[in-house]
Amino acid sequence: MAFDFNAVSAPFRMQPGMRRLAPGTTQLTPILPGQQVFSEKLEVLRLHPGQSLLTSPGFDSGPALAALFQQGETEHPQAWRVAPDGSVHALHLGWSVQGDQATSMANDAPQEIGDCLAALPPEWRTTALFCLAFAEDFAVICGDTSIIPWLAVCLPSHWAPEEKIGRHFAEVHAPVADNHLLITASDHLARLVTGTDRWQRQVWTLTRHPSLHAHPARLDAADWPAEADADQLAAQAWLRTEHQTFIPLASPRQAVFTIHVEVRPLALAITEPAQARRLHDALETMTASVLAYRSLTTARDRLLAWLHARSMGGAG
């Protein structure tokens, strides 16, 4: 979905920013081979499954997966189907998983999908097929404990999923700069999203990395180019956004957290001056700690100059 620039506010604060989802709003986005999100997810599942598919010992993911798979079938029956025997079918990808066996459903089904699934532990194959069928990443949060016991995250935004599994919601956000509002609200948020309503939030940042997969172990650590002027720097900047939603379970008290990551060139993401003004005002009011956390310290002034020009109607 298109990023809602109304989610960009000033003064900038690290805060939950939760909004109710309108009834009937879709929460999942089917994808196809050839799309950037599919290619990056496939590469992560092939090369780094131990850092993307994670569960706490003894956790029963069955109810959460059932809710997630049902959501996929309800929203996109042309893409996903759960058969009475429990097998799952990614109709638009041409692959299914029955028990722990992956099977192609068409002669032209991409073999790379089957090879990826076959290399994974059998208990993760249905989840991995779902991850390849939809753009979102997924996590489970428990309302009673605020613990995150299960993750299927291929495209993390500068955080390591393997360091978050089994931890309290507050612990997960402990490294975030200016995190007071997030930490103090953590137990309330866990209860909120595992209730009866459906919630969403949108978050954003500016980055020099065009990849969707932003695991810190595989990011180029180089800073923004010091010699670039405002226009040159903005040409290398990307708007990274996440649309996050929650699918509550009837029982137990859990929710599936969906994360849809998108990355667009900054110059193309801004289509009107008011959007540039919103980003300018938010960036201008970020604290030094937030700028450092988001690796924006050395780029701030040049990005502000470029955004100001765009807000005044300049080409940028």
C-alpha positions as a Markdown table, in Angstrom:
| # | Residue | x | y | z |
|---|---|---|---|---|
| 1 | Met | 0.0 | 0.0 | 0.0 |
| 2 | Ala | 1.1 | 3.6 | -0.5 |
| 3 | Phe | 2.8 | 5.2 | 2.5 |
| 4 | Asp | 0.6 | 7.6 | 4.3 |
| 5 | Phe | 2.6 | 10.8 | 4.9 |
| 6 | Asn | 0.1 | 11.7 | 7.6 |
| 7 | Ala | 2.2 | 9.3 | 9.7 |
| 8 | Val | 5.1 | 11.7 | 9.5 |
| 9 | Ser | 4.7 | 14.2 | 12.3 |
| 10 | Ala | 6.7 | 17.0 | 14.0 |
| 11 | Pro | 8.1 | 17.3 | 16.6 |
| 12 | Phe | 9.4 | 13.8 | 15.9 |
| 13 | Arg | 8.9 | 11.3 | 18.7 |
| 14 | Met | 9.5 | 7.6 | 19.0 |
| 15 | Gln | 5.9 | 6.5 | 19.9 |
| 16 | Pro | 3.5 | 3.7 | 19.2 |
| 17 | Gly | 1.3 | 5.7 | 16.8 |
| 18 | Met | -1.5 | 3.0 | 16.8 |
| 19 | Arg | -4.6 | 3.4 | 14.6 |
| 20 | Arg | -7.6 | 1.1 | 14.2 |
| 21 | Leu | -7.8 | -0.7 | 11.0 |
| 22 | Ala | -11.1 | -0.1 | 9.1 |
| 23 | Pro | -13.2 | -3.3 | 8.8 |
| 24 | Gly | -12.4 | -5.2 | 5.7 |
| 25 | Thr | -8.9 | -3.7 | 5.2 |
| 26 | Thr | -6.6 | -6.2 | 3.7 |
| 27 | Gln | -3.5 | -7.0 | 5.8 |
| 28 | Leu | -1.5 | -9.2 | 3.3 |
| 29 | Thr | 0.0 | -8.5 | -0.1 |
| 30 | Pro | 0.6 | -11.4 | -2.6 |
| 31 | Ile | 3.9 | -11.3 | -4.4 |
| 32 | Leu | 5.4 | -13.1 | -7.5 |
| 33 | Pro | 8.9 | -14.3 | -8.6 |
| 34 | Gly | 10.7 | -11.4 | -10.2 |
| 35 | Gln | 9.7 | -8.8 | -7.6 |
| 36 | Gln | 12.4 | -7.4 | -5.4 |
| 37 | Val | 10.6 | -8.5 | -2.2 |
| 38 | Phe | 10.3 | -12.1 | -3.5 |
| 39 | Ser | 14.0 | -12.3 | -4.6 |
| 40 | Glu | 15.3 | -10.9 | -1.3 |
| 41 | Lys | 13.1 | -13.2 | 0.8 |
| 42 | Leu | 14.1 | -16.2 | -1.2 |
| 43 | Glu | 17.8 | -15.4 | -0.8 |
| 44 | Val | 17.4 | -15.0 | 3.0 |
| 45 | Leu | 15.5 | -18.2 | 3.4 |
| 46 | Arg | 18.2 | -20.0 | 1.3 |
| 47 | Leu | 21.3 | -18.5 | 3.0 |
| 48 | His | 20.2 | -17.4 | 6.5 |
| 49 | Pro | 17.1 | -19.5 | 7.7 |
| 50 | Gly | 18.5 | -19.6 | 11.2 |
| 51 | Gln | 18.3 | -15.9 | 11.5 |
| 52 | Ser | 14.9 | -15.5 | 10.0 |
| 53 | Leu | 12.8 | -18.5 | 11.1 |
| 54 | Leu | 12.8 | -18.7 | 14.9 |
| 55 | Thr | 10.7 | -20.1 | 17.8 |
| 56 | Ser | 11.1 | -20.3 | 21.5 |
| 57 | Pro | 11.4 | -23.8 | 22.9 |
| 58 | Gly | 8.1 | -25.4 | 23.6 |
| 59 | Phe | 6.0 | -22.7 | 21.9 |
| 60 | Asp | 3.0 | -24.0 | 19.9 |
| 61 | Ser | 2.7 | -21.9 | 16.8 |
| 62 | Gly | -0.3 | -23.9 | 15.5 |
| 63 | Pro | -3.0 | -21.4 | 16.5 |
| 64 | Ala | -1.1 | -18.4 | 15.1 |
| 65 | Leu | -0.3 | -20.2 | 11.8 |
| 66 | Ala | -3.9 | -21.3 | 11.4 |
| 67 | Ala | -5.1 | -17.7 | 11.9 |
| 68 | Leu | -2.4 | -16.4 | 9.5 |
| 69 | Phe | -3.2 | -19.0 | 6.8 |
| 70 | Gln | -6.9 | -18.3 | 7.1 |
| 71 | Gln | -6.3 | -14.6 | 6.7 |
| 72 | Gly | -4.3 | -15.3 | 3.5 |
| 73 | Glu | -7.1 | -17.5 | 2.1 |
| 74 | Thr | -9.9 | -15.1 | 3.1 |
| 75 | Glu | -8.2 | -12.1 | 1.6 |
| 76 | His | -6.6 | -13.7 | -1.5 |
| 77 | Pro | -8.2 | -17.0 | -2.4 |
| 78 | Gln | -6.6 | -16.8 | -5.9 |
| 79 | Ala | -3.2 | -16.9 | -4.1 |
| 80 | Trp | -3.5 | -19.1 | -1.1 |
| 81 | Arg | -5.6 | -22.1 | -0.1 |
| 82 | Val | -5.7 | -24.4 | 2.9 |
| 83 | Ala | -7.1 | -27.8 | 2.0 |
| 84 | Pro | -9.2 | -29.9 | 4.4 |
| 85 | Asp | -6.3 | -32.3 | 4.9 |
| 86 | Gly | -4.1 | -29.4 | 6.2 |
| 87 | Ser | -2.0 | -29.0 | 3.1 |
| 88 | Val | -1.3 | -25.5 | 2.0 |
| 89 | His | -1.2 | -24.3 | -1.6 |
| 90 | Ala | 0.5 | -21.1 | -2.9 |
| 91 | Leu | -1.6 | -21.1 | -6.1 |
| 92 | His | 0.1 | -18.1 | -7.7 |
| 93 | Leu | 3.6 | -19.6 | -7.1 |
| 94 | Gly | 2.7 | -23.2 | -8.2 |
| 95 | Trp | 3.9 | -24.9 | -5.0 |
| 96 | Ser | 2.2 | -26.7 | -2.1 |
| 97 | Val | 3.3 | -28.3 | 1.1 |
| 98 | Gln | 1.5 | -31.4 | 2.4 |
| 99 | Gly | 2.8 | -32.7 | 5.7 |
| 100 | Asp | 6.5 | -31.8 | 5.4 |
| 101 | Gln | 6.8 | -32.4 | 1.6 |
| 102 | Ala | 6.9 | -29.6 | -1.0 |
| 103 | Thr | 5.3 | -30.4 | -4.3 |
| 104 | Ser | 5.1 | -28.4 | -7.5 |
| 105 | Met | 1.6 | -27.9 | -8.9 |
| 106 | Ala | 2.6 | -26.8 | -12.4 |
| 107 | Asn | 5.3 | -27.6 | -14.9 |
| 108 | Asp | 6.4 | -24.0 | -14.9 |
| 109 | Ala | 6.5 | -23.7 | -11.1 |
| 110 | Pro | 9.9 | -22.0 | -10.2 |
| 111 | Gln | 12.2 | -24.8 | -9.1 |
| 112 | Glu | 14.1 | -22.4 | -6.9 |
| 113 | Ile | 11.1 | -22.4 | -4.5 |
| 114 | Gly | 11.1 | -26.1 | -4.2 |
| 115 | Asp | 14.8 | -26.3 | -3.7 |
| 116 | Cys | 14.6 | -23.6 | -0.9 |
| 117 | Leu | 11.8 | -25.4 | 0.9 |
| 118 | Ala | 13.5 | -28.8 | 0.6 |
| 119 | Ala | 16.6 | -27.4 | 2.3 |
| 120 | Leu | 14.7 | -26.1 | 5.3 |
| 121 | Pro | 13.8 | -28.1 | 8.5 |
| 122 | Pro | 10.5 | -29.9 | 7.7 |
| 123 | Glu | 8.6 | -28.0 | 10.4 |
| 124 | Trp | 9.3 | -24.7 | 8.8 |
| 125 | Arg | 8.3 | -25.5 | 5.2 |
| 126 | Thr | 4.6 | -24.3 | 5.3 |
| 127 | Thr | 5.7 | -21.1 | 7.0 |
| 128 | Ala | 8.4 | -20.5 | 4.5 |
| 129 | Leu | 6.0 | -21.0 | 1.6 |
| 130 | Phe | 3.7 | -18.5 | 3.1 |
| 131 | Cys | 6.6 | -16.1 | 3.5 |
| 132 | Leu | 7.4 | -16.4 | -0.2 |
| 133 | Ala | 3.7 | -16.0 | -1.2 |
| 134 | Phe | 3.2 | -12.7 | 0.6 |
| 135 | Ala | 5.3 | -9.5 | 1.0 |
| 136 | Glu | 4.9 | -9.3 | 4.8 |
| 137 | Asp | 7.1 | -10.6 | 7.6 |
| 138 | Phe | 5.5 | -12.0 | 10.7 |
| 139 | Ala | 5.9 | -12.3 | 14.4 |
| 140 | Val | 3.7 | -13.6 | 17.3 |
| 141 | Ile | 3.2 | -11.5 | 20.4 |
| 142 | Cys | 1.5 | -13.0 | 23.6 |
| 143 | Gly | -0.9 | -10.6 | 25.3 |
| 144 | Asp | -0.5 | -12.1 | 28.8 |
| 145 | Thr | 3.3 | -12.0 | 28.9 |
| 146 | Ser | 4.3 | -9.4 | 26.2 |
| 147 | Ile | 6.8 | -12.0 | 25.0 |
| 148 | Ile | 7.6 | -12.6 | 21.3 |
| 149 | Pro | 8.0 | -16.4 | 21.0 |
| 150 | Trp | 7.9 | -16.8 | 17.2 |
| 151 | Leu | 9.4 | -14.9 | 14.3 |
| 152 | Ala | 9.4 | -15.4 | 10.5 |
| 153 | Val | 11.3 | -12.2 | 9.5 |
| 154 | Cys | 13.3 | -12.1 | 6.3 |
| 155 | Leu | 13.5 | -8.3 | 5.9 |
| 156 | Pro | 14.5 | -6.8 | 9.3 |
| 157 | Ser | 15.0 | -3.1 | 9.5 |
| 158 | His | 18.5 | -2.8 | 11.0 |
| 159 | Trp | 17.8 | -5.4 | 13.8 |
| 160 | Ala | 18.7 | -9.0 | 14.2 |
| 161 | Pro | 15.7 | -11.3 | 14.7 |
| 162 | Glu | 17.8 | -14.0 | 16.4 |
| 163 | Glu | 18.5 | -11.5 | 19.2 |
| 164 | Lys | 14.8 | -10.8 | 19.8 |
| 165 | Ile | 13.2 | -14.2 | 20.0 |
| 166 | Gly | 11.7 | -15.1 | 23.3 |
| 167 | Arg | 12.2 | -11.6 | 24.7 |
| 168 | His | 9.7 | -9.2 | 26.3 |
| 169 | Phe | 8.3 | -6.5 | 24.1 |
| 170 | Ala | 10.1 | -3.9 | 26.2 |
| 171 | Glu | 13.4 | -5.7 | 25.8 |
| 172 | Val | 13.0 | -5.9 | 22.0 |
| 173 | His | 12.8 | -2.1 | 21.9 |
| 174 | Ala | 15.5 | -1.4 | 24.5 |
| 175 | Pro | 18.1 | -0.4 | 21.9 |
| 176 | Val | 15.8 | 2.1 | 20.2 |
| 177 | Ala | 16.8 | 5.7 | 20.9 |
| 178 | Asp | 14.4 | 7.9 | 22.9 |
| 179 | Asn | 12.4 | 4.8 | 23.6 |
| 180 | His | 10.6 | 5.9 | 26.8 |
| 181 | Leu | 7.1 | 6.0 | 25.3 |
| 182 | Leu | 7.5 | 2.6 | 23.7 |
| 183 | Ile | 8.9 | 1.0 | 26.8 |
| 184 | Thr | 6.4 | 2.3 | 29.2 |
| 185 | Ala | 3.5 | 1.4 | 26.9 |
| 186 | Ser | 4.8 | -2.1 | 26.1 |
| 187 | Asp | 2.5 | -4.2 | 28.3 |
| 188 | His | -0.5 | -2.0 | 27.4 |
| 189 | Leu | 0.3 | -2.4 | 23.7 |
| 190 | Ala | 0.5 | -6.2 | 24.0 |
| 191 | Arg | -2.9 | -6.3 | 25.6 |
| 192 | Leu | -4.3 | -3.9 | 23.1 |
| 193 | Val | -3.2 | -5.7 | 19.9 |
| 194 | Thr | -4.3 | -9.1 | 21.3 |
| 195 | Gly | -7.8 | -7.8 | 22.0 |
| 196 | Thr | -10.8 | -7.8 | 19.6 |
| 197 | Asp | -9.9 | -4.8 | 17.4 |
| 198 | Arg | -7.4 | -4.8 | 14.6 |
| 199 | Trp | -4.6 | -2.2 | 14.7 |
| 200 | Gln | -2.0 | -0.7 | 12.4 |
| 201 | Arg | 0.9 | 1.7 | 12.5 |
| 202 | Gln | 3.3 | 3.1 | 10.0 |
| 203 | Val | 7.0 | 3.9 | 10.6 |
| 204 | Trp | 9.6 | 5.4 | 8.4 |
| 205 | Thr | 13.2 | 6.4 | 8.1 |
| 206 | Leu | 15.7 | 7.8 | 5.5 |
| 207 | Thr | 18.5 | 5.5 | 4.6 |
| 208 | Arg | 21.4 | 5.1 | 2.1 |
| 209 | His | 20.6 | 1.3 | 1.7 |
| 210 | Pro | 18.3 | 0.3 | -1.2 |
| 211 | Ser | 17.9 | -3.3 | 0.0 |
| 212 | Leu | 14.8 | -4.5 | 1.8 |
| 213 | His | 16.8 | -7.0 | 3.8 |
| 214 | Ala | 18.7 | -4.8 | 6.4 |
| 215 | His | 20.1 | -7.3 | 8.9 |
| 216 | Pro | 22.9 | -5.4 | 10.6 |
| 217 | Ala | 25.4 | -8.2 | 9.9 |
| 218 | Arg | 25.0 | -7.7 | 6.2 |
| 219 | Leu | 24.8 | -3.9 | 5.8 |
| 220 | Asp | 27.6 | -1.8 | 4.5 |
| 221 | Ala | 28.8 | 0.2 | 7.5 |
| 222 | Ala | 30.1 | 3.1 | 5.4 |
| 223 | Asp | 28.7 | 6.5 | 6.3 |
| 224 | Trp | 26.9 | 8.9 | 3.9 |
| 225 | Pro | 29.5 | 10.4 | 1.4 |
| 226 | Ala | 31.0 | 13.5 | 2.9 |
| 227 | Glu | 31.8 | 15.0 | -0.5 |
| 228 | Ala | 28.2 | 14.9 | -1.8 |
| 229 | Asp | 26.2 | 18.1 | -1.9 |
| 230 | Ala | 22.5 | 18.2 | -1.0 |
| 231 | Asp | 21.3 | 17.2 | -4.4 |
| 232 | Gln | 23.8 | 14.4 | -4.8 |
| 233 | Leu | 23.1 | 13.1 | -1.3 |
| 234 | Ala | 19.3 | 13.1 | -1.8 |
| 235 | Ala | 19.9 | 11.1 | -5.1 |
| 236 | Gln | 21.4 | 8.4 | -2.9 |
| 237 | Ala | 18.7 | 8.5 | -0.2 |
| 238 | Trp | 15.8 | 6.1 | 0.1 |
| 239 | Leu | 12.6 | 6.3 | 2.1 |
| 240 | Arg | 12.2 | 3.1 | 4.0 |
| 241 | Thr | 8.7 | 2.5 | 5.4 |
| 242 | Glu | 6.9 | -0.3 | 7.3 |
| 243 | His | 3.2 | -0.8 | 7.4 |
| 244 | Gln | 2.6 | -2.9 | 10.5 |
| 245 | Thr | -0.7 | -4.6 | 11.4 |
| 246 | Phe | -2.0 | -7.1 | 14.0 |
| 247 | Ile | -4.2 | -10.1 | 13.5 |
| 248 | Pro | -5.6 | -11.1 | 16.9 |
| 249 | Leu | -6.4 | -14.7 | 17.7 |
| 250 | Ala | -9.7 | -15.7 | 19.4 |
| 251 | Ser | -7.7 | -18.0 | 21.6 |
| 252 | Pro | -5.1 | -18.1 | 23.1 |
| 253 | Arg | -4.5 | -14.4 | 23.8 |
| 254 | Gln | -2.0 | -13.8 | 21.0 |
| 255 | Ala | -1.7 | -11.7 | 17.8 |
| 256 | Val | 0.2 | -12.1 | 14.6 |
| 257 | Phe | 2.2 | -9.0 | 13.9 |
| 258 | Thr | 2.6 | -8.3 | 10.1 |
| 259 | Ile | 5.4 | -6.1 | 8.7 |
| 260 | His | 5.3 | -4.9 | 5.1 |
| 261 | Val | 8.6 | -3.2 | 4.3 |
| 262 | Glu | 9.0 | -1.0 | 1.2 |
| 263 | Val | 12.0 | 1.1 | 0.0 |
| 264 | Arg | 11.7 | 3.9 | -2.6 |
| 265 | Pro | 14.1 | 6.4 | -3.9 |
| 266 | Leu | 13.5 | 9.6 | -1.9 |
| 267 | Ala | 13.1 | 11.8 | -4.9 |
| 268 | Leu | 10.4 | 9.5 | -6.3 |
| 269 | Ala | 8.7 | 8.9 | -3.0 |
| 270 | Ile | 7.9 | 12.6 | -2.7 |
| 271 | Thr | 5.2 | 13.6 | -5.1 |
| 272 | Glu | 4.1 | 16.9 | -3.7 |
| 273 | Pro | 5.6 | 19.7 | -1.6 |
| 274 | Ala | 3.6 | 19.0 | 1.5 |
| 275 | Gln | 5.2 | 15.6 | 1.8 |
| 276 | Ala | 8.7 | 17.1 | 1.6 |
| 277 | Arg | 7.6 | 19.7 | 4.3 |
| 278 | Arg | 6.4 | 16.9 | 6.6 |
| 279 | Leu | 9.7 | 15.0 | 6.3 |
| 280 | His | 11.7 | 18.2 | 6.7 |
| 281 | Asp | 10.0 | 19.1 | 9.9 |
| 282 | Ala | 10.2 | 15.6 | 11.4 |
| 283 | Leu | 13.9 | 15.3 | 10.5 |
| 284 | Glu | 14.6 | 18.8 | 11.8 |
| 285 | Thr | 13.2 | 17.9 | 15.2 |
| 286 | Met | 14.9 | 14.5 | 15.7 |
| 287 | Thr | 17.1 | 14.4 | 18.8 |
| 288 | Ala | 20.8 | 13.8 | 18.4 |
| 289 | Ser | 20.3 | 10.3 | 19.8 |
| 290 | Val | 17.6 | 9.4 | 17.3 |
| 291 | Leu | 19.8 | 10.8 | 14.4 |
| 292 | Ala | 22.7 | 8.6 | 15.6 |
| 293 | Tyr | 20.4 | 5.6 | 16.0 |
| 294 | Arg | 19.2 | 6.0 | 12.5 |
| 295 | Ser | 22.6 | 6.8 | 11.0 |
| 296 | Leu | 21.5 | 10.3 | 9.9 |
| 297 | Thr | 23.8 | 12.5 | 11.8 |
| 298 | Thr | 26.2 | 13.4 | 9.0 |
| 299 | Ala | 23.4 | 13.6 | 6.4 |
| 300 | Arg | 20.9 | 15.7 | 8.4 |
| 301 | Asp | 21.8 | 19.2 | 7.2 |
| 302 | Arg | 22.1 | 18.3 | 3.6 |
| 303 | Leu | 18.8 | 16.3 | 3.6 |
| 304 | Leu | 17.1 | 19.2 | 5.3 |
| 305 | Ala | 18.3 | 21.6 | 2.6 |
| 306 | Trp | 17.1 | 19.3 | -0.2 |
| 307 | Leu | 13.7 | 18.7 | 1.5 |
| 308 | His | 13.3 | 22.5 | 2.1 |
| 309 | Ala | 13.8 | 23.1 | -1.6 |
| 310 | Arg | 11.3 | 20.4 | -2.5 |
| 311 | Ser | 8.8 | 21.8 | 0.0 |
| 312 | Met | 9.0 | 25.2 | -1.8 |
| 313 | Gly | 8.3 | 23.5 | -5.2 |
| 314 | Gly | 11.9 | 23.0 | -6.3 |
| 315 | Ala | 12.8 | 20.1 | -8.5 |
| 316 | Gly | 15.4 | 18.8 | -6.0 |
